[in-house]
Amino acid sequence: MRKVKNIVVIAFIIYAMTTFINQEKVLSSYKEQEAQVASQIEDAKEYQEELNISKENVNSLEYIEQIAREKLNMYYPNEKIYVDNSK
C-alpha cells in the first residue's frame, strides 16, 4: 500500500513538473510574440507619423513643385537643365 502511495506521489510530481515546463515554454513563446507585435505597432506608429507629415505637405507649393520636377520632369519655361553624362 505504501509503495502504491509513493508511486502515485512520484507520478503526480513528474506530471506537475512536465506541465510546468510546457507552460513555461508556451509563456516564453507568447512573450516573444508580444515583443514582435509591440515592435510592429511601433513601426506602424512611425509610418503613420510620416504619412501625417506627408499629408500636411501635399497641398504646399513646394511639394507640388518637387513632384512635378522629380516624377513628371516638368520645369519652368526659361529654366536651363544640365545633365551630367559622366556617369
PyMOL Python script that loads the backbone (N, CA, C, O; Angstrom):
from pymol import cmd

cmd.read_pdbstr("""\
ATOM      1  N   MET A   1       0.826  -1.194   0.000  1.00  0.00           N
ATOM      2  CA  MET A   1       0.000   0.000   0.000  1.00  0.00           C
ATOM      3  C   MET A   1       0.869   1.255   0.000  1.00  0.00           C
ATOM      4  O   MET A   1       0.581   2.225  -0.700  1.00  0.00           O
ATOM      5  N   ARG A   2       1.916   1.219   0.783  1.00  0.00           N
ATOM      6  CA  ARG A   2       2.815   2.360   0.886  1.00  0.00           C
ATOM      7  C   ARG A   2       3.544   2.602  -0.437  1.00  0.00           C
ATOM      8  O   ARG A   2       3.782   3.744  -0.828  1.00  0.00           O
ATOM      9  N   LYS A   3       3.897   1.497  -1.126  1.00  0.00           N
ATOM     10  CA  LYS A   3       4.587   1.616  -2.412  1.00  0.00           C
ATOM     11  C   LYS A   3       3.666   2.256  -3.454  1.00  0.00           C
ATOM     12  O   LYS A   3       4.115   3.061  -4.269  1.00  0.00           O
ATOM     13  N   VAL A   4       2.411   1.907  -3.427  1.00  0.00           N
ATOM     14  CA  VAL A   4       1.443   2.471  -4.368  1.00  0.00           C
ATOM     15  C   VAL A   4       1.313   3.974  -4.123  1.00  0.00           C
ATOM     16  O   VAL A   4       1.255   4.760  -5.068  1.00  0.00           O
ATOM     17  N   LYS A   5       1.266   4.367  -2.846  1.00  0.00           N
ATOM     18  CA  LYS A   5       1.188   5.774  -2.493  1.00  0.00           C
ATOM     19  C   LYS A   5       2.412   6.530  -3.009  1.00  0.00           C
ATOM     20  O   LYS A   5       2.281   7.614  -3.576  1.00  0.00           O
ATOM     21  N   ASN A   6       3.579   5.968  -2.818  1.00  0.00           N
ATOM     22  CA  ASN A   6       4.816   6.599  -3.269  1.00  0.00           C
ATOM     23  C   ASN A   6       4.836   6.719  -4.799  1.00  0.00           C
ATOM     24  O   ASN A   6       5.264   7.740  -5.337  1.00  0.00           O
ATOM     25  N   ILE A   7       4.377   5.688  -5.487  1.00  0.00           N
ATOM     26  CA  ILE A   7       4.345   5.717  -6.956  1.00  0.00           C
ATOM     27  C   ILE A   7       3.380   6.794  -7.436  1.00  0.00           C
ATOM     28  O   ILE A   7       3.681   7.521  -8.383  1.00  0.00           O
ATOM     29  N   VAL A   8       2.234   6.899  -6.796  1.00  0.00           N
ATOM     30  CA  VAL A   8       1.250   7.909  -7.164  1.00  0.00           C
ATOM     31  C   VAL A   8       1.818   9.308  -6.913  1.00  0.00           C
ATOM     32  O   VAL A   8       1.655  10.194  -7.752  1.00  0.00           O
ATOM     33  N   VAL A   9       2.468   9.514  -5.797  1.00  0.00           N
ATOM     34  CA  VAL A   9       3.058  10.818  -5.478  1.00  0.00           C
ATOM     35  C   VAL A   9       4.155  11.157  -6.489  1.00  0.00           C
ATOM     36  O   VAL A   9       4.214  12.284  -6.979  1.00  0.00           O
ATOM     37  N   ILE A  10       5.015  10.204  -6.801  1.00  0.00           N
ATOM     38  CA  ILE A  10       6.093  10.424  -7.773  1.00  0.00           C
ATOM     39  C   ILE A  10       5.496  10.718  -9.155  1.00  0.00           C
ATOM     40  O   ILE A  10       5.967  11.610  -9.861  1.00  0.00           O
ATOM     41  N   ALA A  11       4.477   9.977  -9.530  1.00  0.00           N
ATOM     42  CA  ALA A  11       3.834  10.210 -10.832  1.00  0.00           C
ATOM     43  C   ALA A  11       3.209  11.611 -10.869  1.00  0.00           C
ATOM     44  O   ALA A  11       3.295  12.302 -11.884  1.00  0.00           O
ATOM     45  N   PHE A  12       2.589  12.020  -9.779  1.00  0.00           N
ATOM     46  CA  PHE A  12       1.998  13.356  -9.714  1.00  0.00           C
ATOM     47  C   PHE A  12       3.065  14.446  -9.816  1.00  0.00           C
ATOM     48  O   PHE A  12       2.874  15.450 -10.502  1.00  0.00           O
ATOM     49  N   ILE A  13       4.184  14.239  -9.131  1.00  0.00           N
ATOM     50  CA  ILE A  13       5.284  15.210  -9.184  1.00  0.00           C
ATOM     51  C   ILE A  13       5.842  15.303 -10.605  1.00  0.00           C
ATOM     52  O   ILE A  13       6.100  16.397 -11.107  1.00  0.00           O
ATOM     53  N   ILE A  14       6.024  14.157 -11.244  1.00  0.00           N
ATOM     54  CA  ILE A  14       6.526  14.158 -12.627  1.00  0.00           C
ATOM     55  C   ILE A  14       5.532  14.859 -13.546  1.00  0.00           C
ATOM     56  O   ILE A  14       5.929  15.654 -14.398  1.00  0.00           O
ATOM     57  N   TYR A  15       4.257  14.573 -13.380  1.00  0.00           N
ATOM     58  CA  TYR A  15       3.221  15.226 -14.186  1.00  0.00           C
ATOM     59  C   TYR A  15       3.239  16.738 -13.969  1.00  0.00           C
ATOM     60  O   TYR A  15       3.171  17.509 -14.926  1.00  0.00           O
ATOM     61  N   ALA A  16       3.332  17.153 -12.711  1.00  0.00           N
ATOM     62  CA  ALA A  16       3.341  18.581 -12.389  1.00  0.00           C
ATOM     63  C   ALA A  16       4.571  19.260 -12.987  1.00  0.00           C
ATOM     64  O   ALA A  16       4.469  20.377 -13.495  1.00  0.00           O
ATOM     65  N   MET A  17       5.715  18.615 -12.936  1.00  0.00           N
ATOM     66  CA  MET A  17       6.949  19.190 -13.488  1.00  0.00           C
ATOM     67  C   MET A  17       6.853  19.332 -15.008  1.00  0.00           C
ATOM     68  O   MET A  17       7.212  20.374 -15.557  1.00  0.00           O
ATOM     69  N   THR A  18       6.377  18.302 -15.681  1.00  0.00           N
ATOM     70  CA  THR A  18       6.278  18.387 -17.146  1.00  0.00           C
ATOM     71  C   THR A  18       5.252  19.440 -17.562  1.00  0.00           C
ATOM     72  O   THR A  18       5.452  20.149 -18.548  1.00  0.00           O
ATOM     73  N   THR A  19       4.158  19.541 -16.813  1.00  0.00           N
ATOM     74  CA  THR A  19       3.146  20.553 -17.105  1.00  0.00           C
ATOM     75  C   THR A  19       3.733  21.947 -16.907  1.00  0.00           C
ATOM     76  O   THR A  19       3.519  22.843 -17.723  1.00  0.00           O
ATOM     77  N   PHE A  20       4.467  22.118 -15.827  1.00  0.00           N
ATOM     78  CA  PHE A  20       5.095  23.406 -15.543  1.00  0.00           C
ATOM     79  C   PHE A  20       6.097  23.780 -16.636  1.00  0.00           C
ATOM     80  O   PHE A  20       6.114  24.926 -17.085  1.00  0.00           O
ATOM     81  N   ILE A  21       6.914  22.850 -17.060  1.00  0.00           N
ATOM     82  CA  ILE A  21       7.905  23.111 -18.112  1.00  0.00           C
ATOM     83  C   ILE A  21       7.205  23.470 -19.420  1.00  0.00           C
ATOM     84  O   ILE A  21       7.611  24.413 -20.099  1.00  0.00           O
ATOM     85  N   ASN A  22       6.172  22.736 -19.774  1.00  0.00           N
ATOM     86  CA  ASN A  22       5.434  23.040 -21.004  1.00  0.00           C
ATOM     87  C   ASN A  22       4.785  24.418 -20.944  1.00  0.00           C
ATOM     88  O   ASN A  22       4.782  25.149 -21.935  1.00  0.00           O
ATOM     89  N   GLN A  23       4.241  24.771 -19.798  1.00  0.00           N
ATOM     90  CA  GLN A  23       3.619  26.090 -19.650  1.00  0.00           C
ATOM     91  C   GLN A  23       4.658  27.195 -19.750  1.00  0.00           C
ATOM     92  O   GLN A  23       4.374  28.257 -20.303  1.00  0.00           O
ATOM     93  N   GLU A  24       5.851  26.968 -19.227  1.00  0.00           N
ATOM     94  CA  GLU A  24       6.923  27.955 -19.342  1.00  0.00           C
ATOM     95  C   GLU A  24       7.323  28.163 -20.800  1.00  0.00           C
ATOM     96  O   GLU A  24       7.597  29.288 -21.219  1.00  0.00           O
ATOM     97  N   LYS A  25       7.355  27.076 -21.571  1.00  0.00           N
ATOM     98  CA  LYS A  25       7.672  27.187 -22.997  1.00  0.00           C
ATOM     99  C   LYS A  25       6.603  27.999 -23.720  1.00  0.00           C
ATOM    100  O   LYS A  25       6.916  28.855 -24.547  1.00  0.00           O
ATOM    101  N   VAL A  26       5.355  27.730 -23.407  1.00  0.00           N
ATOM    102  CA  VAL A  26       4.252  28.460 -24.036  1.00  0.00           C
ATOM    103  C   VAL A  26       4.299  29.937 -23.650  1.00  0.00           C
ATOM    104  O   VAL A  26       4.115  30.803 -24.504  1.00  0.00           O
ATOM    105  N   LEU A  27       4.540  30.230 -22.385  1.00  0.00           N
ATOM    106  CA  LEU A  27       4.626  31.618 -21.933  1.00  0.00           C
ATOM    107  C   LEU A  27       5.791  32.338 -22.608  1.00  0.00           C
ATOM    108  O   LEU A  27       5.671  33.504 -22.984  1.00  0.00           O
ATOM    109  N   SER A  28       6.904  31.652 -22.758  1.00  0.00           N
ATOM    110  CA  SER A  28       8.056  32.241 -23.436  1.00  0.00           C
ATOM    111  C   SER A  28       7.713  32.561 -24.886  1.00  0.00           C
ATOM    112  O   SER A  28       8.088  33.614 -25.403  1.00  0.00           O
ATOM    113  N   SER A  29       7.006  31.655 -25.532  1.00  0.00           N
ATOM    114  CA  SER A  29       6.579  31.882 -26.916  1.00  0.00           C
ATOM    115  C   SER A  29       5.640  33.086 -26.990  1.00  0.00           C
ATOM    116  O   SER A  29       5.759  33.904 -27.902  1.00  0.00           O
ATOM    117  N   TYR A  30       4.730  33.199 -26.064  1.00  0.00           N
ATOM    118  CA  TYR A  30       3.802  34.332 -26.043  1.00  0.00           C
ATOM    119  C   TYR A  30       4.538  35.648 -25.807  1.00  0.00           C
ATOM    120  O   TYR A  30       4.187  36.670 -26.398  1.00  0.00           O
ATOM    121  N   LYS A  31       5.553  35.629 -24.952  1.00  0.00           N
ATOM    122  CA  LYS A  31       6.323  36.849 -24.696  1.00  0.00           C
ATOM    123  C   LYS A  31       7.077  37.282 -25.949  1.00  0.00           C
ATOM    124  O   LYS A  31       7.171  38.477 -26.230  1.00  0.00           O
ATOM    125  N   GLU A  32       7.611  36.332 -26.701  1.00  0.00           N
ATOM    126  CA  GLU A  32       8.292  36.651 -27.955  1.00  0.00           C
ATOM    127  C   GLU A  32       7.303  37.258 -28.950  1.00  0.00           C
ATOM    128  O   GLU A  32       7.610  38.245 -29.619  1.00  0.00           O
ATOM    129  N   GLN A  33       6.120  36.662 -29.040  1.00  0.00           N
ATOM    130  CA  GLN A  33       5.090  37.187 -29.943  1.00  0.00           C
ATOM    131  C   GLN A  33       4.675  38.592 -29.516  1.00  0.00           C
ATOM    132  O   GLN A  33       4.465  39.465 -30.358  1.00  0.00           O
ATOM    133  N   GLU A  34       4.560  38.806 -28.232  1.00  0.00           N
ATOM    134  CA  GLU A  34       4.178  40.127 -27.721  1.00  0.00           C
ATOM    135  C   GLU A  34       5.231  41.163 -28.092  1.00  0.00           C
ATOM    136  O   GLU A  34       4.891  42.281 -28.480  1.00  0.00           O
ATOM    137  N   ALA A  35       6.509  40.800 -27.975  1.00  0.00           N
ATOM    138  CA  ALA A  35       7.583  41.718 -28.341  1.00  0.00           C
ATOM    139  C   ALA A  35       7.544  42.033 -29.837  1.00  0.00           C
ATOM    140  O   ALA A  35       7.761  43.176 -30.239  1.00  0.00           O
ATOM    141  N   GLN A  36       7.272  41.029 -30.652  1.00  0.00           N
ATOM    142  CA  GLN A  36       7.196  41.245 -32.102  1.00  0.00           C
ATOM    143  C   GLN A  36       6.025  42.166 -32.452  1.00  0.00           C
ATOM    144  O   GLN A  36       6.164  43.080 -33.265  1.00  0.00           O
ATOM    145  N   VAL A  37       4.891  41.918 -31.839  1.00  0.00           N
ATOM    146  CA  VAL A  37       3.711  42.745 -32.109  1.00  0.00           C
ATOM    147  C   VAL A  37       3.944  44.175 -31.621  1.00  0.00           C
ATOM    148  O   VAL A  37       3.544  45.130 -32.288  1.00  0.00           O
ATOM    149  N   ALA A  38       4.582  44.328 -30.476  1.00  0.00           N
ATOM    150  CA  ALA A  38       4.879  45.672 -29.967  1.00  0.00           C
ATOM    151  C   ALA A  38       5.811  46.403 -30.932  1.00  0.00           C
ATOM    152  O   ALA A  38       5.652  47.602 -31.163  1.00  0.00           O
ATOM    153  N   SER A  39       6.773  45.690 -31.490  1.00  0.00           N
ATOM    154  CA  SER A  39       7.679  46.282 -32.466  1.00  0.00           C
ATOM    155  C   SER A  39       6.927  46.683 -33.734  1.00  0.00           C
ATOM    156  O   SER A  39       7.171  47.754 -34.289  1.00  0.00           O
ATOM    157  N   GLN A  40       6.019  45.831 -34.188  1.00  0.00           N
ATOM    158  CA  GLN A  40       5.215  46.150 -35.372  1.00  0.00           C
ATOM    159  C   GLN A  40       4.327  47.369 -35.120  1.00  0.00           C
ATOM    160  O   GLN A  40       4.148  48.204 -36.006  1.00  0.00           O
ATOM    161  N   ILE A  41       3.781  47.467 -33.929  1.00  0.00           N
ATOM    162  CA  ILE A  41       2.938  48.609 -33.574  1.00  0.00           C
ATOM    163  C   ILE A  41       3.773  49.886 -33.588  1.00  0.00           C
ATOM    164  O   ILE A  41       3.329  50.917 -34.093  1.00  0.00           O
ATOM    165  N   GLU A  42       4.975  49.815 -33.036  1.00  0.00           N
ATOM    166  CA  GLU A  42       5.850  50.984 -33.020  1.00  0.00           C
ATOM    167  C   GLU A  42       6.213  51.411 -34.443  1.00  0.00           C
ATOM    168  O   GLU A  42       6.211  52.601 -34.757  1.00  0.00           O
ATOM    169  N   ASP A  43       6.524  50.441 -35.299  1.00  0.00           N
ATOM    170  CA  ASP A  43       6.831  50.746 -36.700  1.00  0.00           C
ATOM    171  C   ASP A  43       5.627  51.379 -37.399  1.00  0.00           C
ATOM    172  O   ASP A  43       5.774  52.327 -38.171  1.00  0.00           O
ATOM    173  N   ALA A  44       4.442  50.847 -37.122  1.00  0.00           N
ATOM    174  CA  ALA A  44       3.227  51.386 -37.732  1.00  0.00           C
ATOM    175  C   ALA A  44       2.963  52.809 -37.251  1.00  0.00           C
ATOM    176  O   ALA A  44       2.505  53.641 -38.033  1.00  0.00           O
ATOM    177  N   LYS A  45       3.239  53.107 -35.989  1.00  0.00           N
ATOM    178  CA  LYS A  45       3.049  54.460 -35.477  1.00  0.00           C
ATOM    179  C   LYS A  45       4.016  55.431 -36.150  1.00  0.00           C
ATOM    180  O   LYS A  45       3.642  56.554 -36.487  1.00  0.00           O
ATOM    181  N   GLU A  46       5.270  54.991 -36.347  1.00  0.00           N
ATOM    182  CA  GLU A  46       6.246  55.838 -37.022  1.00  0.00           C
ATOM    183  C   GLU A  46       5.821  56.090 -38.469  1.00  0.00           C
ATOM    184  O   GLU A  46       5.914  57.213 -38.964  1.00  0.00           O
ATOM    185  N   TYR A  47       5.357  55.040 -39.137  1.00  0.00           N
ATOM    186  CA  TYR A  47       4.903  55.180 -40.519  1.00  0.00           C
ATOM    187  C   TYR A  47       3.695  56.108 -40.592  1.00  0.00           C
ATOM    188  O   TYR A  47       3.595  56.928 -41.505  1.00  0.00           O
ATOM    189  N   GLN A  48       2.784  55.984 -39.640  1.00  0.00           N
ATOM    190  CA  GLN A  48       1.609  56.844 -39.594  1.00  0.00           C
ATOM    191  C   GLN A  48       2.028  58.299 -39.406  1.00  0.00           C
ATOM    192  O   GLN A  48       1.451  59.198 -40.018  1.00  0.00           O
ATOM    193  N   GLU A  49       3.023  58.530 -38.569  1.00  0.00           N
ATOM    194  CA  GLU A  49       3.505  59.892 -38.357  1.00  0.00           C
ATOM    195  C   GLU A  49       4.097  60.461 -39.654  1.00  0.00           C
ATOM    196  O   GLU A  49       3.865  61.621 -39.994  1.00  0.00           O
ATOM    197  N   GLU A  50       4.866  59.629 -40.374  1.00  0.00           N
ATOM    198  CA  GLU A  50       5.414  60.058 -41.659  1.00  0.00           C
ATOM    199  C   GLU A  50       4.291  60.395 -42.645  1.00  0.00           C
ATOM    200  O   GLU A  50       4.361  61.387 -43.370  1.00  0.00           O
ATOM    201  N   LEU A  51       3.267  59.557 -42.656  1.00  0.00           N
ATOM    202  CA  LEU A  51       2.132  59.817 -43.547  1.00  0.00           C
ATOM    203  C   LEU A  51       1.398  61.095 -43.166  1.00  0.00           C
ATOM    204  O   LEU A  51       0.957  61.843 -44.039  1.00  0.00           O
ATOM    205  N   ASN A  52       1.266  61.347 -41.881  1.00  0.00           N
ATOM    206  CA  ASN A  52       0.600  62.577 -41.436  1.00  0.00           C
ATOM    207  C   ASN A  52       1.396  63.802 -41.868  1.00  0.00           C
ATOM    208  O   ASN A  52       0.819  64.809 -42.278  1.00  0.00           O
ATOM    209  N   ILE A  53       2.726  63.716 -41.776  1.00  0.00           N
ATOM    210  CA  ILE A  53       3.569  64.825 -42.221  1.00  0.00           C
ATOM    211  C   ILE A  53       3.417  65.015 -43.726  1.00  0.00           C
ATOM    212  O   ILE A  53       3.286  66.142 -44.204  1.00  0.00           O
ATOM    213  N   SER A  54       3.434  63.912 -44.472  1.00  0.00           N
ATOM    214  CA  SER A  54       3.254  63.999 -45.922  1.00  0.00           C
ATOM    215  C   SER A  54       1.886  64.569 -46.270  1.00  0.00           C
ATOM    216  O   SER A  54       1.753  65.358 -47.205  1.00  0.00           O
ATOM    217  N   LYS A  55       0.886  64.170 -45.523  1.00  0.00           N
ATOM    218  CA  LYS A  55      -0.481  64.652 -45.769  1.00  0.00           C
ATOM    219  C   LYS A  55      -0.563  66.164 -45.594  1.00  0.00           C
ATOM    220  O   LYS A  55      -1.257  66.848 -46.347  1.00  0.00           O
ATOM    221  N   GLU A  56       0.149  66.677 -44.598  1.00  0.00           N
ATOM    222  CA  GLU A  56       0.147  68.116 -44.362  1.00  0.00           C
ATOM    223  C   GLU A  56       0.857  68.859 -45.492  1.00  0.00           C
ATOM    224  O   GLU A  56       0.500  69.992 -45.815  1.00  0.00           O
ATOM    225  N   ASN A  57       1.876  68.212 -46.099  1.00  0.00           N
ATOM    226  CA  ASN A  57       2.679  68.875 -47.127  1.00  0.00           C
ATOM    227  C   ASN A  57       2.140  68.705 -48.537  1.00  0.00           C
ATOM    228  O   ASN A  57       2.628  69.362 -49.456  1.00  0.00           O
ATOM    229  N   VAL A  58       1.166  67.859 -48.737  1.00  0.00           N
ATOM    230  CA  VAL A  58       0.695  67.539 -50.085  1.00  0.00           C
ATOM    231  C   VAL A  58       0.201  68.774 -50.831  1.00  0.00           C
ATOM    232  O   VAL A  58       0.450  68.898 -52.030  1.00  0.00           O
ATOM    233  N   ASN A  59      -0.461  69.652 -50.186  1.00  0.00           N
ATOM    234  CA  ASN A  59      -1.031  70.813 -50.858  1.00  0.00           C
ATOM    235  C   ASN A  59      -0.111  72.028 -50.877  1.00  0.00           C
ATOM    236  O   ASN A  59      -0.504  73.089 -51.361  1.00  0.00           O
ATOM    237  N   SER A  60       1.111  71.888 -50.355  1.00  0.00           N
ATOM    238  CA  SER A  60       2.028  73.023 -50.376  1.00  0.00           C
ATOM    239  C   SER A  60       2.638  73.169 -51.764  1.00  0.00           C
ATOM    240  O   SER A  60       2.825  72.187 -52.482  1.00  0.00           O
ATOM    241  N   LEU A  61       2.941  74.400 -52.127  1.00  0.00           N
ATOM    242  CA  LEU A  61       3.514  74.672 -53.441  1.00  0.00           C
ATOM    243  C   LEU A  61       4.881  74.020 -53.614  1.00  0.00           C
ATOM    244  O   LEU A  61       5.225  73.580 -54.711  1.00  0.00           O
ATOM    245  N   GLU A  62       5.657  73.957 -52.541  1.00  0.00           N
ATOM    246  CA  GLU A  62       6.979  73.336 -52.611  1.00  0.00           C
ATOM    247  C   GLU A  62       6.867  71.850 -52.953  1.00  0.00           C
ATOM    248  O   GLU A  62       7.629  71.330 -53.768  1.00  0.00           O
ATOM    249  N   TYR A  63       5.921  71.185 -52.327  1.00  0.00           N
ATOM    250  CA  TYR A  63       5.737  69.755 -52.584  1.00  0.00           C
ATOM    251  C   TYR A  63       5.263  69.522 -54.017  1.00  0.00           C
ATOM    252  O   TYR A  63       5.753  68.621 -54.698  1.00  0.00           O
ATOM    253  N   ILE A  64       4.326  70.322 -54.465  1.00  0.00           N
ATOM    254  CA  ILE A  64       3.805  70.170 -55.830  1.00  0.00           C
ATOM    255  C   ILE A  64       4.935  70.404 -56.840  1.00  0.00           C
ATOM    256  O   ILE A  64       5.052  69.675 -57.825  1.00  0.00           O
ATOM    257  N   GLU A  65       5.762  71.421 -56.592  1.00  0.00           N
ATOM    258  CA  GLU A  65       6.888  71.688 -57.487  1.00  0.00           C
ATOM    259  C   GLU A  65       7.890  70.537 -57.478  1.00  0.00           C
ATOM    260  O   GLU A  65       8.407  70.150 -58.526  1.00  0.00           O
ATOM    261  N   GLN A  66       8.159  69.996 -56.301  1.00  0.00           N
ATOM    262  CA  GLN A  66       9.104  68.876 -56.181  1.00  0.00           C
ATOM    263  C   GLN A  66       8.606  67.661 -56.951  1.00  0.00           C
ATOM    264  O   GLN A  66       9.382  67.030 -57.670  1.00  0.00           O
ATOM    265  N   ILE A  67       7.339  67.324 -56.816  1.00  0.00           N
ATOM    266  CA  ILE A  67       6.773  66.183 -57.524  1.00  0.00           C
ATOM    267  C   ILE A  67       6.777  66.432 -59.025  1.00  0.00           C
ATOM    268  O   ILE A  67       7.074  65.524 -59.801  1.00  0.00           O
ATOM    269  N   ALA A  68       6.450  67.654 -59.442  1.00  0.00           N
ATOM    270  CA  ALA A  68       6.451  67.980 -60.867  1.00  0.00           C
ATOM    271  C   ALA A  68       7.849  67.813 -61.448  1.00  0.00           C
ATOM    272  O   ALA A  68       7.996  67.323 -62.567  1.00  0.00           O
ATOM    273  N   ARG A  69       8.864  68.209 -60.713  1.00  0.00           N
ATOM    274  CA  ARG A  69      10.241  68.078 -61.194  1.00  0.00           C
ATOM    275  C   ARG A  69      10.699  66.619 -61.194  1.00  0.00           C
ATOM    276  O   ARG A  69      11.235  66.138 -62.192  1.00  0.00           O
ATOM    277  N   GLU A  70      10.493  65.925 -60.093  1.00  0.00           N
ATOM    278  CA  GLU A  70      11.044  64.574 -59.938  1.00  0.00           C
ATOM    279  C   GLU A  70      10.270  63.516 -60.719  1.00  0.00           C
ATOM    280  O   GLU A  70      10.873  62.673 -61.382  1.00  0.00           O
ATOM    281  N   LYS A  71       8.984  63.553 -60.648  1.00  0.00           N
ATOM    282  CA  LYS A  71       8.178  62.478 -61.233  1.00  0.00           C
ATOM    283  C   LYS A  71       7.723  62.773 -62.660  1.00  0.00           C
ATOM    284  O   LYS A  71       7.613  61.864 -63.483  1.00  0.00           O
ATOM    285  N   LEU A  72       7.460  64.043 -62.948  1.00  0.00           N
ATOM    286  CA  LEU A  72       6.888  64.400 -64.246  1.00  0.00           C
ATOM    287  C   LEU A  72       7.893  65.088 -65.172  1.00  0.00           C
ATOM    288  O   LEU A  72       7.571  65.403 -66.317  1.00  0.00           O
ATOM    289  N   ASN A  73       9.116  65.320 -64.669  1.00  0.00           N
ATOM    290  CA  ASN A  73      10.156  66.004 -65.447  1.00  0.00           C
ATOM    291  C   ASN A  73       9.667  67.343 -65.994  1.00  0.00           C
ATOM    292  O   ASN A  73       9.927  67.673 -67.151  1.00  0.00           O
ATOM    293  N   MET A  74       8.981  68.091 -65.194  1.00  0.00           N
ATOM    294  CA  MET A  74       8.480  69.406 -65.590  1.00  0.00           C
ATOM    295  C   MET A  74       9.393  70.478 -64.995  1.00  0.00           C
ATOM    296  O   MET A  74       9.865  70.353 -63.865  1.00  0.00           O
ATOM    297  N   TYR A  75       9.630  71.533 -65.779  1.00  0.00           N
ATOM    298  CA  TYR A  75      10.490  72.624 -65.333  1.00  0.00           C
ATOM    299  C   TYR A  75       9.869  73.938 -65.775  1.00  0.00           C
ATOM    300  O   TYR A  75       8.944  73.959 -66.586  1.00  0.00           O
ATOM    301  N   TYR A  76      10.390  75.042 -65.229  1.00  0.00           N
ATOM    302  CA  TYR A  76       9.926  76.359 -65.648  1.00  0.00           C
ATOM    303  C   TYR A  76      10.337  76.606 -67.099  1.00  0.00           C
ATOM    304  O   TYR A  76      11.348  76.066 -67.546  1.00  0.00           O
ATOM    305  N   PRO A  77       9.587  77.397 -67.830  1.00  0.00           N
ATOM    306  CA  PRO A  77       9.846  77.593 -69.264  1.00  0.00           C
ATOM    307  C   PRO A  77      11.256  78.078 -69.590  1.00  0.00           C
ATOM    308  O   PRO A  77      11.842  77.574 -70.548  1.00  0.00           O
ATOM    309  N   ASN A  78      11.831  79.018 -68.860  1.00  0.00           N
ATOM    310  CA  ASN A  78      13.148  79.564 -69.167  1.00  0.00           C
ATOM    311  C   ASN A  78      14.254  78.933 -68.338  1.00  0.00           C
ATOM    312  O   ASN A  78      15.364  79.464 -68.287  1.00  0.00           O
ATOM    313  N   GLU A  79      13.978  77.832 -67.701  1.00  0.00           N
ATOM    314  CA  GLU A  79      14.945  77.187 -66.829  1.00  0.00           C
ATOM    315  C   GLU A  79      15.862  76.283 -67.651  1.00  0.00           C
ATOM    316  O   GLU A  79      15.389  75.512 -68.486  1.00  0.00           O
ATOM    317  N   LYS A  80      17.165  76.375 -67.420  1.00  0.00           N
ATOM    318  CA  LYS A  80      18.128  75.538 -68.134  1.00  0.00           C
ATOM    319  C   LYS A  80      18.432  74.313 -67.280  1.00  0.00           C
ATOM    320  O   LYS A  80      18.676  74.419 -66.078  1.00  0.00           O
ATOM    321  N   ILE A  81      18.413  73.160 -67.919  1.00  0.00           N
ATOM    322  CA  ILE A  81      18.671  71.909 -67.225  1.00  0.00           C
ATOM    323  C   ILE A  81      19.982  71.344 -67.752  1.00  0.00           C
ATOM    324  O   ILE A  81      20.170  71.226 -68.963  1.00  0.00           O
ATOM    325  N   TYR A  82      20.867  71.003 -66.866  1.00  0.00           N
ATOM    326  CA  TYR A  82      22.127  70.391 -67.251  1.00  0.00           C
ATOM    327  C   TYR A  82      22.128  68.943 -66.785  1.00  0.00           C
ATOM    328  O   TYR A  82      21.764  68.641 -65.649  1.00  0.00           O
ATOM    329  N   VAL A  83      22.542  68.059 -67.675  1.00  0.00           N
ATOM    330  CA  VAL A  83      22.582  66.632 -67.361  1.00  0.00           C
ATOM    331  C   VAL A  83      24.042  66.206 -67.350  1.00  0.00           C
ATOM    332  O   VAL A  83      24.777  66.478 -68.300  1.00  0.00           O
ATOM    333  N   ASP A  84      24.458  65.552 -66.300  1.00  0.00           N
ATOM    334  CA  ASP A  84      25.823  65.074 -66.180  1.00  0.00           C
ATOM    335  C   ASP A  84      25.897  63.681 -66.800  1.00  0.00           C
ATOM    336  O   ASP A  84      25.346  62.722 -66.258  1.00  0.00           O
ATOM    337  N   ASN A  85      26.582  63.578 -67.942  1.00  0.00           N
ATOM    338  CA  ASN A  85      26.699  62.282 -68.644  1.00  0.00           C
ATOM    339  C   ASN A  85      27.983  61.555 -68.303  1.00  0.00           C
ATOM    340  O   ASN A  85      28.315  60.567 -68.958  1.00  0.00           O
ATOM    341  N   SER A  86      28.707  62.007 -67.311  1.00  0.00           N
ATOM    342  CA  SER A  86      29.992  61.390 -66.995  1.00  0.00           C
ATOM    343  C   SER A  86      29.851  60.082 -66.221  1.00  0.00           C
ATOM    344  O   SER A  86      30.848  59.395 -66.000  1.00  0.00           O
ATOM    345  N   LYS A  87      28.690  59.739 -65.822  1.00  0.00           N
ATOM    346  CA  LYS A  87      28.497  58.511 -65.024  1.00  0.00           C
ATOM    347  C   LYS A  87      28.349  57.309 -65.885  1.00  0.00           C
ATOM    348  O   LYS A  87      28.180  56.201 -65.375  1.00  0.00           O
TER     349      LYS A  87
END
""", "prot")
cmd.dss("prot")
cmd.show_as("cartoon", "prot")
cmd.util.cbc("prot")
cmd.orient("prot")
